[in-house]
Amino acid sequence: MPTISRDEVAHLARLARLAVTEQELDKFAGQLDIILQSVAQVTEVAADDVPPTSHAVPLTNVFRDDVVRPGLTQQQALSGAPAAEDGRFRVPRILDDEPLAGSSIGRAEQ
């Protein structure tokens, strides 16, 4: 039956750079002890005859053949757009003409 001491909890807290109170040391020791007991129970399971699995049920991917299909025409693609201009999607401007302060992005080579 695993037990974890207050000193071990304090050591873990120091390693994790956590500030814990004396009350929290007792509380965390109890909680960590429950976790360690649960892990110990899992390790006691006799599973030597159980093959390792990655899924509980057999899983098979079903792939379809790639088939070339005609794409949308320009008119069809733009028909659902909220705005179009010169055969292209019109979107709101998100960048200014001026470069960001301290940035070389958008500046001409000198």
C-alpha positions in Angstrom: 0.0 0.0 0.0 1.8 3.1 -1.2 2.1 6.1 1.1 3.7 9.4 0.3 5.1 11.5 3.1 4.8 15.3 3.6 8.5 15.6 2.9 8.1 13.9 -0.4 5.2 16.2 -1.3 7.3 19.2 -0.2 10.2 17.9 -2.4 7.8 17.5 -5.4 6.4 21.0 -4.8 10.0 22.4 -4.8 10.8 20.6 -8.0 7.7 22.0 -9.6 8.4 25.5 -8.2 5.1 25.5 -6.3 4.5 27.3 -3.1 2.4 25.2 -0.8 1.2 25.7 2.8 1.4 23.2 5.6 -2.3 22.5 5.2 -1.8 21.9 1.4 1.0 19.4 2.2 -1.4 17.2 4.2 -4.1 17.6 1.6 -1.8 16.8 -1.4 -0.2 13.9 0.4 -3.6 12.3 0.8 -4.6 13.0 -2.8 -1.3 11.7 -4.2 -1.6 8.6 -2.0 -5.0 7.8 -3.6 -3.5 8.2 -7.0 -0.5 6.0 -6.2 -2.9 3.3 -4.8 -4.9 3.4 -8.0 -1.8 3.0 -10.1 -0.7 0.1 -7.9 -4.0 -1.7 -8.5 -3.6 -1.3 -12.2 -0.1 -2.8 -12.1 -1.5 -5.8 -10.2 -3.8 -6.9 -13.0 -2.7 -10.2 -14.5 -2.6 -9.3 -18.2 0.2 -11.6 -19.4 -2.2 -13.5 -21.7 -3.8 -10.3 -23.1 -2.2 -9.1 -26.4 -1.3 -5.4 -26.5 -3.9 -3.3 -28.4 -4.2 0.2 -29.5 -8.0 0.2 -29.9 -10.7 -1.7 -28.1 -12.3 -2.8 -31.3 -10.7 -3.8 -34.6 -10.4 -0.7 -36.8 -10.0 -0.8 -40.6 -9.7 2.4 -42.7 -11.9 2.4 -45.7 -10.3 4.4 -48.6 -11.9 5.4 -51.8 -10.2 5.7 -55.1 -9.0 9.1 -56.1 -11.1 10.3 -59.0 -10.4 13.4 -60.9 -13.6 15.5 -61.0 -14.1 18.9 -62.7 -13.7 21.8 -60.4 -15.8 25.0 -60.1 -15.7 27.6 -62.8 -14.6 31.1 -61.7 -18.2 32.2 -61.9 -19.4 29.3 -59.7 -16.7 29.9 -57.1 -17.5 33.6 -56.9 -21.2 33.2 -56.9 -21.4 32.5 -53.2 -18.9 35.2 -52.2 -20.2 38.3 -50.4 -18.1 40.5 -52.6 -16.1 40.0 -55.8 -14.1 42.3 -58.0 -12.3 41.7 -61.3 -12.9 38.0 -61.1 -11.4 37.7 -57.6 -12.7 37.5 -54.0 -12.9 41.0 -52.5 -11.8 41.0 -48.8 -11.4 43.8 -46.3 -7.9 45.3 -46.1 -6.0 44.2 -43.0 -2.6 45.8 -43.6 -1.7 49.4 -43.8 0.6 50.8 -46.5 3.1 51.9 -43.8 5.4 49.3 -42.3 5.3 48.6 -38.6 7.5 50.7 -36.4 11.0 49.0 -36.1 10.1 46.5 -38.8 11.9 46.1 -42.1 8.9 44.3 -43.6 7.6 46.3 -46.6 10.6 48.6 -46.8 12.5 48.8 -50.1 16.0 47.4 -50.1 18.6 50.2 -49.4 
